[in-house]
């Protein structure tokens, strides 16, 4: 799977980057209408980085994207 780096705006509550609310992809800001699914990977050993995944639907066009947050690098990526 290939992912492109993106800037993501998040709600921060009890933790930083609690969940995404919008992201900028190809110079277009996309507001998130719904988080369709959410899951986690890694974190069980030191060589497995913790990654958060969000399957989101956008408000403007209703398309579904996969956002990936790599915590160790504090970076977001998108798969479309």
Beta strands, then each sheet from edge to edge (+ up, - down):
strand 1: 4-11
strand 2: 19-25
strand 3: 28-41
strand 4: 51-58
strand 5: 64-70
strand 6: 75-79
sheet 1: 1+ 2- 3+ 4- 5+ 6- 1+
end
